[in-house]
Amino acid sequence: MKEIVIAQPLGVPEETLQTLFAPLTGQGYHLTLWDKLPENQEDLGNRISKADLAVIANYPLKKEALEKASSLKYLCIAFTGVDHVDIETCRKKAIAVSNCAGYSTESVAELAIGMILSLYRKLAEGAAAAHHGKTGAGLRGIEIKDRTVGIIGTGAIGYRTAQLAKAFGAKVLGYNRSHNHEDIDYTDLDTLLKTSDIVSIHLPLTAETRHFMDREKLSLMRKDAILINTARGGVVDNNALAEALKKRNIAGAGIDVFDMEPPLPDDYPLLSAPNTVLTPHVGFDTEEAMKRRAAIVVDNLESWLDGKQKNKIC
């Protein structure tokens, strides 16, 4: 019997997964569901050791674990980014890999806008004032309307963020290798950084984009500008960002992703930086997104079994 292993929780009830996978189990596939994260790579390797098809989400999958997967032919990454998976080892072992692009487009874009609103309207400070019997003195905010929002990376999530920003009445500038949307005013990176009130980053993490937003690029931003990163940890040099915030070289930052998965250590530089909204990598995590993701997982598996791989990584 062929084995399908869901090697980590997918954020939806087991009954939902059983229903979605019913067509495959009805064809004789055995489904194994794990309801807790792996303890380590050895544990993950043991979970997928007998799998013909496997599913993981954002838990790292390294060579150590993949070497135990002697039967694995197809891996579905229930996530958009794939930098946490050893894709090169998958290629060497002839394991086909797909991701679940698109499931979190709305949720991540909405979080980006939420961070802008939180910084502009001082929501955390306002909540603290209300809880401590204080007034709104010193909490005057500013509006998104008529501000310039610079979108770095206009793929699906970046483009949706641009649409939402426009709905608030903002002007949108874009920077992308391909000018893939006619309703965005594309410009060069220096111009975007120097003229934007809000810079929102939506780049994948690759060797070329690691620390893309470094100290030099941060220095091009205006002192009254804010930076938003809900894309991937490592695209922004968070040490340089913390320094820029502490020196008041930029006005604020909203960050959902870091160069490690939370929990963050107590001495992580951004934790002591002023005027920040920090969230522990939750941009993708909404009820709606989890349902979409589970459906995409099953569609990916069925399509690969039909010889029509979707969302192909390798």
DOLOPA-133416 format. One line per 3 residues: their letters; for each residue x, y, z of N, C-alpha, C. Coordinates in Angstrom, 1 decimal. Each point is the difference from the previous one (the first is absolute). Example, Ala and Ser with C-alpha at 12.3 -4.5 7.8 and 13.67 -1.06 7.14 Angstrom:
as = 13.2:-5.7:7.8:-0.9:1.2:0.0:0.9:1.2:0.0  -0.4:1.1:-0.7:0.9:1.1:0.0:-0.8:1.1:0.8
//
This chain:
mke = 0.8:-1.2:0.0:-0.8:1.2:0.0:0.9:1.2:0.0  -0.4:1.0:-0.8:0.8:1.3:-0.1:-0.3:0.8:1.2  1.0:0.7:0.5:-0.1:0.8:1.2:0.1:1.5:-0.2
ivi = -1.0:0.7:0.5:0.0:1.5:0.0:0.2:0.4:1.4  1.0:0.8:0.3:0.3:0.5:1.3:-0.1:1.5:0.1  -0.9:0.5:0.9:0.0:1.4:0.3:0.9:0.2:1.2
aqp = 1.2:0.4:-0.1:1.0:-0.1:1.0:0.0:1.1:1.1  -0.9:1.0:-0.2:-0.2:1.0:1.0:-1.4:0.5:-0.1  -0.6:0.6:1.1:-1.4:0.5:-0.1:-0.1:1.0:-1.1
lgv = -1.2:0.0:-0.6:-0.3:1.0:-1.1:-1.0:1.0:0.4  -0.4:0.1:1.3:-0.8:1.1:0.5:-1.5:-0.2:-0.2  -0.4:-1.1:-0.5:-1.5:-0.3:-0.2:-0.3:-1.2:0.8
pee = -1.3:-0.2:0.4:-0.4:-1.2:0.7:0.3:-1.3:-0.8  0.2:-1.1:0.8:0.3:-1.3:-0.7:-1.2:-0.4:-0.8  -1.2:0.3:0.4:-1.2:-0.4:-0.8:0.1:0.7:-1.4
tlq = 0.4:1.2:0.0:0.1:0.7:-1.3:1.0:-0.6:-0.9  1.2:-0.4:0.6:1.0:-0.7:-0.8:-0.5:-1.4:-0.5  -0.7:-0.7:0.8:-0.5:-1.3:-0.3:-1.0:0.1:-1.2
tlf = -0.8:1.1:0.0:-1.0:0.2:-1.0:0.7:0.4:-1.3  1.0:0.9:0.1:0.7:0.4:-1.2:0.8:-1.1:-0.7  0.6:-0.9:0.9:0.8:-1.1:-0.5:-0.8:-1.2:-0.4
apl = -1.3:0.0:0.2:-0.9:-1.2:-0.2:0.2:-0.6:-1.4  0.1:0.9:-1.1:0.2:-0.6:-1.3:1.2:-0.8:-0.1  1.1:0.4:0.7:1.3:-0.7:-0.1:-0.1:-1.3:0.9
tgq = -0.5:0.1:1.2:-0.1:-1.1:0.8:-0.9:-1.1:-0.6  -1.0:0.5:-0.7:-0.9:-0.9:-0.7:0.6:-0.7:-1.2  1.2:0.5:-0.4:0.7:-0.7:-1.1:1.1:-0.9:0.6
gyh = 0.0:-0.2:1.3:0.9:-0.9:0.7:1.2:0.6:0.6  0.1:1.3:0.0:1.2:0.7:0.7:-0.3:0.0:1.5  1.0:-0.3:0.8:-0.1:0.1:1.5:0.5:1.4:0.4
ltl = -0.8:0.7:0.8:0.3:1.3:0.5:0.4:0.0:1.4  1.2:0.6:0.3:0.5:0.1:1.4:0.1:1.5:0.3  -0.7:0.4:1.0:-0.1:1.4:0.5:0.8:0.2:1.3
wdk = 0.9:0.9:0.0:0.7:0.4:1.3:-0.6:1.3:0.5  -0.3:0.0:1.3:-0.7:1.2:0.6:1.0:0.8:0.8  1.2:-0.3:0.0:1.0:0.8:0.7:1.3:0.2:-0.9
lpe = 0.7:1.1:0.3:1.2:0.2:-0.8:1.0:-1.0:0.3  0.9:-0.3:-0.9:1.1:-0.9:0.3:0.9:0.6:1.0  0.7:-0.8:0.8:0.9:0.4:1.0:1.3:0.5:-0.6
nqe = 0.4:-0.6:-1.1:1.3:0.3:-0.6:0.0:-0.7:-1.4  1.2:0.1:-0.7:0.1:-0.6:-1.3:-0.1:-1.5:0.0  0.5:-0.6:1.1:-0.1:-1.5:0.1:-1.4:-0.4:0.1
dlg = -0.8:0.7:0.8:-1.4:-0.3:0.1:-0.7:0.2:-1.3  0.3:1.1:-0.7:-0.7:0.2:-1.3:0.4:-1.0:-1.0  1.2:-0.4:0.0:0.5:-1.1:-0.9:-0.7:-1.3:0.3
nri = -0.2:-0.3:1.2:-0.8:-1.2:0.4:-1.4:0.0:-0.5  -0.6:1.2:0.1:-1.4:0.2:-0.4:-0.2:-0.3:-1.5  1.0:0.5:-0.8:-0.2:-0.2:-1.5:0.8:-1.2:-0.5
ska = 0.6:-0.8:0.8:0.9:-1.1:-0.4:-0.7:-0.9:-1.0  -1.3:-0.3:0.2:-0.7:-0.9:-0.8:-1.0:0.6:-1.0  0.0:1.4:-0.1:-1.0:0.7:-0.8:0.3:-0.1:-1.4
dla = -1.0:-0.2:-0.8:0.1:0.2:-1.5:-0.2:1.4:-0.4  -1.0:0.6:0.7:-0.3:1.5:-0.1:0.0:0.6:1.4  0.6:1.2:0.1:0.1:0.6:1.3:-0.4:1.5:-0.1
via = -0.5:0.5:1.1:-0.4:1.4:0.1:0.7:0.6:1.3  0.7:1.1:-0.2:0.4:0.8:1.2:-0.5:1.4:-0.2  0.2:0.9:1.0:-0.4:1.4:-0.2:1.3:0.8:0.2
nyp = 0.2:0.7:1.1:1.1:0.9:0.1:1.1:-0.6:0.9  -0.1:-1.2:0.5:1.0:-0.6:0.8:1.2:-0.4:-0.9  1.2:0.3:0.4:1.2:-0.2:-0.9:0.1:-1.5:-0.4
lkk = 0.3:-0.3:-1.2:0.3:-1.3:-0.5:1.3:-0.1:-0.6  1.0:-0.6:0.7:1.4:0.0:-0.4:0.4:-1.4:-0.6  1.2:0.0:-0.4:0.6:-1.2:-0.6:-0.1:-1.2:0.9
eal = 0.3:0.2:1.3:-0.1:-1.0:1.0:-1.3:-0.8:0.0  -1.1:0.8:-0.1:-1.3:-0.6:0.0:-0.3:-0.7:-1.3  0.3:0.7:-1.1:-0.3:-0.5:-1.4:0.8:-1.3:-0.3
eka = 1.1:-0.2:0.6:0.8:-1.2:-0.2:-0.8:-1.2:0.5  -0.9:0.2:1.0:-0.7:-1.2:0.5:-1.2:-0.3:-0.9  -0.4:0.9:-0.9:-1.2:-0.1:-0.8:0.3:-0.9:-1.2
ssl = 0.2:-1.3:0.2:0.4:-0.8:-1.1:-1.1:-0.3:-1.1  -1.2:0.2:0.4:-1.1:-0.2:-1.0:-0.6:1.2:-0.5  0.4:1.2:0.4:-0.6:1.2:-0.3:0.1:0.4:-1.5
kyl = -1.1:0.3:-0.6:0.0:0.4:-1.4:-0.5:1.4:-0.2  -0.8:0.5:0.9:-0.6:1.3:-0.2:-0.2:0.7:1.4  0.4:1.2:0.0:0.0:0.8:1.2:-0.9:1.3:-0.2
cia = -1.0:0.2:0.7:-0.8:1.2:-0.1:0.3:0.9:1.2  0.5:1.2:-0.2:0.4:0.9:1.0:-1.3:0.9:0.2  -0.7:-0.1:1.1:-1.2:0.8:0.3:0.4:1.4:0.5
ftg = 0.7:0.7:-0.9:0.5:1.3:0.3:0.3:0.7:-1.3  0.3:1.3:0.0:0.3:0.7:-1.2:1.5:-0.1:-0.2  0.8:0.4:1.0:1.5:0.0:-0.1:0.5:-1.4:0.2
vdh = 1.1:-0.3:-0.6:0.5:-1.4:0.0:1.5:0.0:0.5  0.5:1.1:0.5:1.4:0.1:0.4:0.3:-0.8:1.3  -1.0:-0.5:0.7:0.2:-0.8:1.1:0.2:-1.5:-0.3
vdi = -0.1:-0.3:-1.3:0.1:-1.4:-0.5:1.3:-0.2:-0.8  0.7:-1.1:0.2:1.2:-0.3:-0.8:-0.5:-0.5:-1.4  -0.2:1.0:-0.9:-0.5:-0.3:-1.3:1.0:-0.7:-0.8
etc = 1.3:0.3:0.2:1.1:-0.7:-0.8:0.0:-1.5:0.3  -0.2:-0.4:1.3:-0.1:-1.4:0.3:-1.2:-0.6:-0.6  -1.1:0.7:0.0:-1.2:-0.5:-0.7:0.3:-0.3:-1.5
rkk = 0.7:0.9:-0.7:0.4:-0.2:-1.4:0.8:-1.3:-0.1  1.0:-0.1:0.8:0.9:-1.1:0.0:-0.7:-1.4:0.2  -1.0:0.1:0.8:-0.7:-1.2:0.3:-1.2:-0.2:-0.9
aia = -0.2:0.9:-1.0:-1.1:-0.1:-1.0:-1.3:0.1:0.7  -0.1:0.8:1.0:-1.3:0.3:0.7:-0.6:1.2:-0.7  -1.2:-0.1:-0.5:-0.7:1.1:-0.6:-0.5:0.9:1.2
vsn = 0.1:1.3:-0.2:-0.4:0.9:1.1:-1.0:1.1:-0.6  -1.0:0.3:0.8:-0.9:1.1:-0.3:-0.2:0.8:1.2  -0.4:1.3:-0.1:-0.4:0.8:1.1:-1.5:0.3:-0.1
cag = -0.5:0.8:0.9:-1.4:0.4:0.0:-0.2:1.4:-0.2  0.6:0.5:-1.1:-0.1:1.4:-0.3:-1.4:0.5:-0.1  -0.3:1.2:0.6:-1.3:0.6:-0.1:-0.9:-0.1:1.2
yst = 0.2:-0.9:0.8:-0.9:-0.2:1.1:0.0:1.1:1.0  1.1:0.7:0.2:0.1:1.0:1.0:0.1:1.5:-0.6  -0.4:0.1:-1.2:0.1:1.3:-0.7:-0.8:1.1:0.8
esv = -1.2:-0.3:0.3:-0.9:0.9:0.6:0.4:0.3:1.5  0.4:-1.1:0.7:0.3:0.1:1.4:1.3:0.8:0.2  1.0:-0.2:-0.8:1.3:0.7:0.2:-0.2:1.5:-0.4
ael = -0.7:0.2:-1.1:-0.2:1.4:-0.4:-0.8:0.8:1.0  -1.0:-0.6:0.6:-0.8:0.7:1.0:0.8:0.2:1.3  0.9:-0.9:0.3:0.9:0.3:1.2:0.9:1.2:-0.3
aig = 0.5:0.1:-1.3:0.9:1.1:-0.3:-0.7:1.3:0.2  -1.3:0.1:-0.5:-0.8:1.2:0.2:-0.3:0.2:1.5  -0.2:-1.1:0.7:-0.3:0.2:1.4:1.2:0.5:0.8
mil = 1.2:-0.3:-0.4:1.2:0.5:0.6:0.1:1.5:-0.3  -0.3:0.4:-1.2:0.1:1.4:-0.4:-1.0:0.8:0.9  -1.2:-0.5:0.1:-1.0:0.6:0.8:0.4:0.1:1.5
sly = 0.6:-1.1:0.5:0.4:0.0:1.4:1.1:1.0:0.3  0.9:0.2:-1.0:1.1:1.0:0.2:-0.5:1.4:-0.2  -0.9:0.2:-1.0:-0.5:1.3:-0.3:-1.0:0.5:1.1
rkl = -0.8:-0.9:0.5:-1.0:0.4:1.0:0.4:-0.3:1.4  1.2:-0.5:0.2:0.6:-0.2:1.4:-1.0:-0.9:0.8  -0.4:-1.1:-0.6:-1.0:-0.9:0.6:0.5:-0.6:1.3
aeg = 1.2:-0.5:0.0:0.5:-0.7:1.2:0.1:1.1:1.2  0.5:1.2:-0.4:0.1:1.0:1.1:-1.4:0.4:0.5  -0.9:0.1:-1.0:-1.4:0.4:0.4:-0.6:-1.0:0.9
aaa = 0.2:-1.3:-0.3:-0.6:-1.1:0.8:0.6:0.1:1.4  1.4:0.2:0.1:0.6:0.1:1.3:-0.5:1.2:0.8  -0.2:1.1:-0.7:-0.5:1.2:0.7:-1.4:-0.2:0.6
ahh = -0.9:-0.7:-0.8:-1.3:-0.2:0.4:-0.1:-1.0:1.2  0.9:-1.0:0.0:0.1:-1.0:1.1:0.5:0.6:1.3  0.8:1.1:-0.2:0.6:0.6:1.2:-0.6:1.4:0.4
gkt = -1.2:0.2:-0.5:-0.8:1.2:0.5:0.6:1.3:-0.6  0.7:-0.1:-1.1:0.5:1.3:-0.6:-0.8:0.5:-1.1  0.3:1.2:-0.5:-0.8:0.6:-1.1:0.8:-0.3:-1.3
gag = -0.5:0.6:-1.1:0.6:-0.1:-1.3:1.1:1.0:-0.2  0.4:0.7:1.0:1.1:1.0:-0.2:1.2:-0.6:-0.5  0.5:0.6:-1.1:1.3:-0.5:-0.6:-0.2:-1.1:-1.0
lrg = -1.3:-0.4:-0.2:-0.2:-1.1:-0.9:-0.7:0.3:-1.3  0.2:1.3:-0.4:-0.5:0.4:-1.3:0.6:-0.8:-1.2  -0.8:-0.5:-0.8:0.5:-0.9:-1.1:0.1:0.7:-1.3
iei = 0.3:-0.7:-1.1:0.0:0.5:-1.3:-0.8:-1.0:-0.9  -0.3:0.4:-1.2:-0.9:-0.8:-0.9:0.8:-0.6:-1.1  -0.4:-1.1:-0.5:0.6:-0.7:-1.2:-0.4:0.8:-1.3
kdr = -1.2:0.6:0.0:-0.4:0.7:-1.2:1.0:1.1:-0.4  0.3:0.0:-1.3:0.9:1.0:-0.6:1.5:-0.3:0.3  0.3:-1.1:0.8:1.4:-0.4:0.2:0.5:-0.8:-1.2
tvg = 1.3:-0.1:-0.1:0.6:-0.8:-1.1:0.4:-1.3:0.6  -0.5:-1.1:-0.5:0.4:-1.4:0.4:0.9:-0.6:-1.0  1.2:-0.3:0.3:0.9:-0.7:-0.9:0.0:-1.5:0.2
iig = -0.4:-0.8:-1.0:0.0:-1.4:0.1:1.2:-0.6:-0.7  0.8:-0.7:0.8:1.2:-0.7:-0.6:-0.4:-1.5:-0.1  -0.2:-0.3:-1.3:-0.4:-1.4:-0.3:-1.5:0.0:-0.3
tga = -0.4:0.0:-1.2:-1.4:0.1:-0.3:-0.6:-1.3:-0.6  0.4:-1.1:0.7:-0.7:-1.3:-0.2:-1.4:0.1:0.6  -0.6:-1.2:0.2:-1.4:0.0:0.4:-0.2:0.7:1.3
igy = 0.8:-0.2:1.0:-0.2:0.7:1.3:0.3:1.5:-0.1  1.1:0.3:-0.6:0.4:1.4:-0.2:-1.1:0.8:-0.8  -0.5:-0.7:-1.0:-1.1:0.7:-0.8:-1.3:0.2:0.8
rta = -0.3:-1.0:0.8:-1.2:0.1:0.8:0.1:1.1:1.0  1.2:0.1:0.6:0.3:1.1:1.0:-0.1:1.3:-0.7  0.5:0.1:-1.3:-0.2:1.3:-0.7:-1.4:0.3:-0.3
qla = -0.9:-1.0:-0.3:-1.4:0.3:-0.2:-0.6:0.5:1.3  0.3:-0.6:1.1:-0.6:0.4:1.3:0.5:1.4:0.3  1.2:0.3:-0.2:0.6:1.4:0.3:-0.8:1.0:-0.9
kaf = -0.2:-0.4:-1.3:-0.8:1.0:-0.8:-1.4:0.2:0.5  -0.6:-1.1:0.5:-1.3:0.2:0.6:-0.1:1.0:1.1  1.1:0.2:0.7:0.1:1.0:1.0:0.3:1.4:-0.5
gak = 0.3:0.1:-1.4:0.2:1.3:-0.6:1.5:0.3:-0.1  0.9:-1.0:0.2:1.4:0.2:-0.2:0.5:0.0:-1.4  1.1:0.6:-0.3:0.7:-0.1:-1.3:0.9:-1.2:0.2
vlg = 0.1:-0.8:-1.0:0.8:-1.2:0.0:1.2:0.0:-1.0  1.2:-0.2:0.5:1.1:-0.2:-0.9:0.5:-1.5:0.1  0.5:-0.5:-1.1:0.5:-1.4:0.0:1.4:-0.2:-0.4
ynr = 0.6:-1.0:0.5:1.4:-0.4:-0.5:-0.1:-1.5:-0.1  0.3:-0.5:-1.2:0.0:-1.4:-0.3:0.8:-0.3:-1.2  0.5:-1.2:-0.2:0.9:-0.3:-1.2:-0.9:0.1:-1.2
shn = -1.2:-0.5:0.0:-0.9:0.2:-1.1:-1.1:0.9:0.4  -0.4:0.9:-0.9:-1.1:1.0:0.3:-1.3:-0.7:-0.4  -0.5:-0.8:1.0:-1.0:-1.0:-0.4:-1.5:0.5:0.3
hed = -0.1:1.3:0.4:-1.4:0.5:0.2:-0.1:1.4:-0.5  -0.9:0.2:-1.0:-0.1:1.3:-0.6:-0.5:1.1:0.9  -0.7:-0.4:1.1:-0.5:1.1:0.8:0.9:0.3:1.2
idy = 1.3:-0.4:-0.1:1.0:0.5:1.0:1.0:0.8:-0.7  0.4:1.1:0.6:1.0:0.9:-0.5:1.4:-0.6:0.4  0.7:-0.6:-0.9:1.3:-0.6:0.3:1.1:1.1:-0.1
tdl = 1.0:-0.2:0.9:1.1:1.0:0.0:1.2:-0.8:0.4  1.2:0.7:0.0:1.2:-0.6:0.5:0.0:-0.1:1.5  0.8:-0.8:0.6:0.0:-0.3:1.4:0.4:1.3:0.8
dtl = 1.0:0.7:-0.4:0.4:1.2:0.7:-1.1:1.0:0.1  -0.7:0.2:-1.1:-1.1:1.0:0.0:-1.1:-0.5:0.9  -0.3:-1.3:0.0:-1.1:-0.5:0.9:0.4:0.2:1.4
lkt = 1.2:-0.3:0.4:0.4:0.1:1.4:0.1:1.5:0.5  0.4:0.9:-0.9:0.1:1.4:0.3:-1.3:0.7:0.1  -1.0:-0.5:-0.7:-1.3:0.8:-0.1:-1.2:-0.6:0.7
sdi = 0.2:-1.3:0.5:-1.2:-0.7:0.6:-0.1:0.4:1.5  -1.3:0.2:0.4:-0.3:0.1:1.4:0.0:-1.3:0.7  -0.4:-1.0:-0.8:0.0:-1.4:0.5:0.6:-0.9:-1.0
vsi = 1.0:-0.9:0.5:0.6:-0.9:-0.9:-0.4:-1.4:0.5  -0.6:-0.8:-0.9:-0.5:-1.3:0.4:0.7:-1.1:-0.9  0.6:-0.9:0.7:0.9:-1.0:-0.7:-0.8:-1.3:-0.2
hlp = 0.1:-0.5:-1.3:-0.7:-1.2:-0.3:0.8:-0.9:-1.0  1.3:-0.3:0.5:0.9:-0.7:-0.8:0.2:-1.4:0.6  0.2:-1.0:-0.9:0.4:-1.4:0.5:1.4:0.1:0.5
lta = 0.3:-1.0:0.9:1.4:0.0:0.5:0.8:-1.0:-0.9  1.0:0.6:-0.6:0.9:-0.7:-0.8:1.5:0.5:0.3  0.9:-0.7:-0.6:1.4:0.5:0.2:0.2:1.4:-0.4
etr = -0.8:0.5:-1.0:0.1:1.3:-0.5:-0.7:1.0:0.8  -1.1:-0.4:0.7:-0.8:1.0:0.8:0.4:-0.1:1.5  0.8:-0.9:0.4:0.4:0.0:1.5:0.6:1.4:0.3
hfm = -0.5:0.6:1.1:0.4:1.3:0.4:0.0:1.0:-1.2  -1.1:-0.2:-0.8:-0.2:1.0:-1.1:-0.1:1.4:0.6  -0.8:0.1:1.1:-0.2:1.3:0.6:1.1:0.1:1.1
dre = 1.1:0.5:-0.4:1.2:0.1:0.9:0.1:1.5:0.5  1.1:0.2:0.7:0.3:1.3:0.6:0.0:1.1:-1.1  0.6:-0.3:-1.1:0.1:1.1:-1.1:-1.4:0.3:-0.5
kls = -0.8:-1.0:-0.3:-1.4:0.3:-0.5:-0.8:0.7:1.0  0.1:-0.4:1.3:-0.8:0.6:1.1:0.4:1.5:0.1  1.2:0.3:-0.3:0.5:1.4:0.1:-0.7:0.9:-1.1
lmr = -0.5:-0.6:-1.0:-0.7:0.8:-1.1:-1.4:0.4:0.4  -0.6:-0.7:1.0:-1.3:0.3:0.4:-0.1:1.3:0.7  -1.2:0.6:-0.1:-0.2:1.3:0.8:-0.1:-0.3:1.4
kda = 0.4:1.0:0.8:-0.1:-0.1:1.5:-1.4:-0.1:0.5  -1.0:0.4:-0.8:-1.4:-0.1:0.5:-0.7:-1.2:-0.7  0.8:-0.9:-0.6:-0.6:-1.2:-0.7:0.0:-1.2:0.9
ili = -0.9:-0.9:-0.3:0.0:-1.3:0.7:0.2:-1.1:-0.9  0.5:-1.1:0.5:0.3:-1.2:-0.7:-0.9:-1.2:0.5  -0.5:-0.7:-1.0:-0.9:-1.2:0.3:0.6:-1.2:-0.6
nta = 0.2:-1.1:0.7:0.5:-1.3:-0.6:-0.9:-1.1:0.5  -0.8:-0.5:-0.8:-0.8:-1.2:0.3:0.4:-1.2:-1.0  1.1:0.2:-0.7:0.4:-1.0:-1.1:0.7:-1.2:0.6
rgg = 1.4:0.1:0.1:0.8:-1.1:0.5:1.0:0.6:0.9  0.4:-0.8:1.0:1.0:0.4:0.9:1.4:-0.1:-0.7  0.8:1.0:0.2:1.3:0.0:-0.7:0.1:1.0:-1.2
vvd = -1.2:0.4:-0.5:0.0:1.0:-1.1:0.4:1.3:0.5  -0.4:0.3:1.3:0.4:1.3:0.6:1.1:-0.4:1.0  1.1:0.8:0.1:1.0:-0.1:1.0:-0.5:0.6:1.2
nna = -0.6:-0.8:0.9:-0.7:0.5:1.2:1.0:0.7:1.0  1.2:-0.4:0.0:1.0:0.7:0.9:0.2:1.5:-0.5  0.1:0.1:-1.4:0.1:1.4:-0.5:-1.3:0.7:0.2
lae = -1.1:-0.6:-0.1:-1.3:0.6:0.2:-0.1:0.5:1.4  0.3:-0.8:1.0:0.0:0.4:1.4:0.9:1.2:0.2  1.1:0.0:-0.6:0.9:1.2:0.1:-0.6:1.2:-0.6
alk = -0.6:-0.1:-1.1:-0.6:1.2:-0.7:-1.2:0.5:0.8  -0.7:-0.9:0.7:-1.1:0.5:0.8:0.5:0.7:1.3  1.0:-0.6:0.6:0.5:0.6:1.2:0.7:1.3:-0.2
krn = 0.5:0.2:-1.2:0.6:1.3:-0.4:-1.0:1.0:-0.6  -1.3:-0.4:0.0:-1.1:0.8:-0.6:0.3:0.3:-1.5  0.7:-0.9:-0.7:0.3:0.2:-1.4:-1.3:-0.3:-0.8
iag = -0.9:-0.9:0.5:-1.3:-0.2:-0.5:-1.0:0.1:1.1  -1.3:0.1:-0.3:-0.9:0.3:1.1:-0.6:-1.2:0.7  -0.1:-1.1:-0.7:-0.6:-1.2:0.6:0.1:-1.2:-0.9
agi = -0.4:-1.2:0.5:0.0:-1.2:-0.8:-1.0:-1.0:0.5  -0.6:-0.7:-0.9:-0.9:-1.1:0.3:0.7:-1.3:-0.5  0.3:-1.0:0.8:0.7:-1.1:-0.4:-0.7:-1.3:0.5
dvf = -0.2:-0.9:-0.9:-0.7:-1.3:0.3:1.0:-1.1:-0.1  1.2:0.2:-0.7:0.9:-1.1:-0.3:1.4:0.4:0.4  0.7:-1.0:0.5:1.4:0.3:0.5:0.9:-1.0:-0.6
dme = 1.3:0.1:0.4:1.0:-0.9:-0.6:0.1:-1.3:0.9  -1.0:-0.2:0.8:-0.3:-1.3:0.7:-1.4:0.0:0.3  -0.5:-1.2:0.3:-1.4:-0.2:0.3:-0.2:0.4:1.5
ppl = -1.0:0.7:0.4:-0.3:0.3:1.4:-0.2:-1.3:0.8  0.3:0.0:1.3:0.2:1.2:0.8:1.4:0.6:-0.2  0.0:1.4:0.1:1.3:0.7:-0.2:0.7:0.1:1.4
pdd = 1.3:0.0:-0.1:0.8:0.1:1.3:-0.2:1.4:0.6  0.2:0.1:1.3:-0.2:1.3:0.6:0.8:1.1:-0.5  1.2:-0.3:-0.5:0.9:1.0:-0.5:-0.1:0.3:-1.5
ypl = -1.1:-0.5:-0.6:-0.2:0.3:-1.5:-0.1:1.5:-0.2  0.8:0.6:-0.9:0.1:1.5:0.0:-1.4:0.7:-0.3  -0.9:-0.6:-0.8:-1.2:0.7:-0.2:-0.9:0.1:1.2
lsa = 0.2:-0.9:1.0:-0.9:0.1:1.2:0.2:1.2:0.8  1.2:0.7:-0.2:0.2:1.2:0.8:0.0:1.2:-0.9  -0.4:-0.2:-1.3:-0.1:1.2:-0.9:-1.3:0.7:0.2
pnt = 0.0:1.4:-0.2:-1.2:0.7:0.3:-1.0:0.0:-1.2  -1.3:0.2:0.3:-1.0:0.2:-1.1:-0.1:-1.2:-0.9  -0.1:-1.2:0.6:-0.1:-1.2:-0.9:-1.3:-0.7:0.4
vlt = -0.5:-0.7:-1.1:-1.1:-1.0:0.2:0.6:-1.3:-0.4  0.2:-0.9:1.0:0.6:-1.3:-0.3:-1.0:-1.1:0.3  -0.1:-0.9:-1.0:-0.9:-1.2:0.2:0.8:-1.3:-0.3
phv = -0.3:-1.1:0.6:0.8:-1.2:-0.1:-0.3:-0.9:-1.2  0.1:0.6:-1.2:-0.2:-0.8:-1.2:-1.4:-0.5:-0.1  -1.0:0.9:0.0:-1.4:-0.4:-0.1:-0.7:0.4:-1.2
gfd = 0.7:0.7:-0.9:-0.6:0.5:-1.2:-0.8:-0.9:-0.8  0.4:-1.3:-0.1:-0.7:-1.0:-0.8:-1.1:-0.6:0.8  -0.1:0.2:1.3:-0.8:-0.8:0.8:-1.4:0.6:0.3
tee = -1.0:-0.2:-0.9:-1.4:0.3:0.2:-0.8:-1.3:-0.2  -1.2:0.0:0.5:-0.8:-1.2:-0.2:-0.3:-0.2:-1.4  -0.2:1.1:-0.8:-0.3:-0.2:-1.4:1.2:-0.5:-0.8
amk = 1.2:0.5:0.4:1.2:-0.4:-0.7:0.3:-1.5:0.3  -0.2:-0.4:1.2:0.3:-1.4:0.3:-1.0:-1.0:-0.8  -1.2:0.4:-0.2:-0.9:-0.8:-0.8:0.4:0.0:-1.4
rra = 0.4:1.2:-0.5:0.5:0.0:-1.4:1.2:-0.8:-0.2  0.9:0.0:1.0:1.3:-0.8:-0.1:-0.3:-1.4:-0.1  -0.9:-0.5:0.9:-0.3:-1.5:0.0:-0.6:-0.4:-1.3
aiv = -0.8:0.8:-0.6:-0.6:-0.3:-1.3:1.1:-0.1:-1.1  0.9:1.0:0.1:1.1:0.0:-1.0:0.9:-1.2:0.1  0.2:-0.4:1.3:0.9:-1.2:0.2:-0.6:-1.2:-0.7
vdn = -1.3:-0.3:0.2:-0.7:-1.1:-0.6:0.0:0.1:-1.5  -0.2:1.2:-0.5:0.0:0.2:-1.5:1.4:-0.2:-0.6  1.0:0.4:0.8:1.4:-0.3:-0.5:0.3:-1.5:0.0
les = -0.4:-0.7:1.0:0.2:-1.4:0.0:-0.7:-0.7:-1.1  -1.3:0.3:-0.2:-0.8:-0.6:-1.1:0.6:0.3:-1.3  0.4:1.2:-0.2:0.5:0.4:-1.3:1.3:-0.7:-0.3
wld = 0.9:-0.1:1.0:1.3:-0.7:-0.3:-0.3:-1.5:-0.3  -0.9:-0.6:0.7:-0.4:-1.4:-0.3:-0.6:-0.2:-1.4  -0.6:1.1:-0.5:-0.5:0.0:-1.3:1.0:0.3:-1.1
gkq = 1.2:0.3:0.5:1.1:0.3:-1.0:0.0:1.5:-0.4  -0.7:0.8:0.8:-0.1:1.5:-0.4:0.4:0.8:1.3  1.3:0.0:0.3:0.5:0.7:1.2:-0.3:1.5:0.0
knk = -0.6:0.4:1.1:-0.3:1.5:0.1:0.9:0.6:1.0  0.2:1.3:0.0:0.8:0.8:0.9:1.4:-0.6:0.1  0.6:-0.4:-1.1:1.2:-0.8:-0.1:1.2:0.9:0.5
ic = 0.8:-0.6:0.9:1.3:0.5:0.5:1.1:-0.8:-0.7  -0.2:-1.3:0.0:1.0:-0.8:-0.8:-0.7:-1.4:-0.3
//
